[in-house]
Amino acid sequence: MCGRYVLHSSKRIKLPGYRTSELPFEARYNIAPTQDVPAIVDFGNGPEARLLKWGLIPSWSNDGKGFINARAETLEQKPAFSDSFRLRRCLIPADGFFEWQRSGKQKRPFYFQARNDSLLMFAGVWDTWRLRGESIISCAIITTSANELVGELHNRMPAILPPEVHEAWLNATTNRVELMRMLKPFPAALMKTYPVSSNVNSVENDRADLLARVDVEVGQTPSLF
């Protein structure tokens, strides 16, 4: 799954046909569910950056419950995501994401990013929920099976799309077979990881030093990596 991620270099977003606009988003180092996050969407006038709530609320929801992740394998079967996968896809930029190594009661966070430090684009879906005059546009990050690197800690990871398929992912005419083919594990050889401070465990902490490497913390065992 993907439950926390980082975006501190949103100005590096490059997408053919992307309509640049001011995006009120400061550098973030511990983005969590229910928060507003930048996404690249196409509402019919070309790709643009918008802030969406992380946690997709289906348009038909009665309780406003959101889903932060959507499994690639069941996108077409789950009512919460099937229409969005067909009609409302987005790209969610990230510099990296966190995953946790569990050992007994301990949870040790690791930071995953591109080996060349480039910006990643998570595959996402979005929807609009309305109730009693309230309107929320929200999104979910699509997950797929983990590659060999992430798989040391968890069996799922965000579906990361390479630049050559970004346009096709947002294009409403792209067929489902091609779309599903995109949702595969990102190559482990193109990624790197290292342990970070357990301070990231609290959503109250959101600062650059959360990305500093911390090999061993007091009361914890050494890293497996």
Steps between C-alpha positions, in 0.01 A plus 500: 500500500599864504410691816763779513704673237716804427481787250751781529585567134163553330651765271680220316174363362527472121225360283433553127201731467507575873331831576712676758323684777570620850457216745471597869711214630805529722771235520368206702701219662230287662181517294218301657147386406213755512741784415484702179759381248607619152383291207516533123148465357326568172151640540466535122727797435837328521712389796512738795610496862228490763485438872291191579414341832694179553236236564264438208135545593279331237235729354227266629630487859251580776753532781791680333744219579820519297737235363868597491614209282349301212638158405590480131376143474143586605452849358239385252307289751479735799203740479702768681756513218363347179347816353794714611747260340307520175430874501700687766870420521772724640872517572619567854858636517734389778868515585470176693295301749535326834455138593551329834703201608324309776691311768284395793342818632752720323431678170805645327435746214692492172496759227470386137583723203629494143867402478573817302288715739253580222136581566266200503146493368253275678202374302177625655125526457266776614132572553269783609273456802210732569268511798277783620688762304845367591729395215830317547733381224706215641751244379654162576846366421497177299718223643652194338713209615834602649828477315798321656615805695168605654406135539754465782255701713155477342325309222346813344637826360365802309459448126767734363462606136803584282490828303428333167152389612386814688304640206335168425400453864313832502353453152133401518530293180774264623362145507478298820749235388769763449412666830525176696835425336636823652418393856800279564774516765754774438845346438690449825826587322369855450429553871691536826409494868643572843374511861374826649399624843186363665394865531329446167252272678315806627308704243566803719862493384556649156848636438801439276709316759252211492685391183838478671649151517489349851660156508429406862276671753508450875307186592487369143688230315724570199348524154467203269624713210 
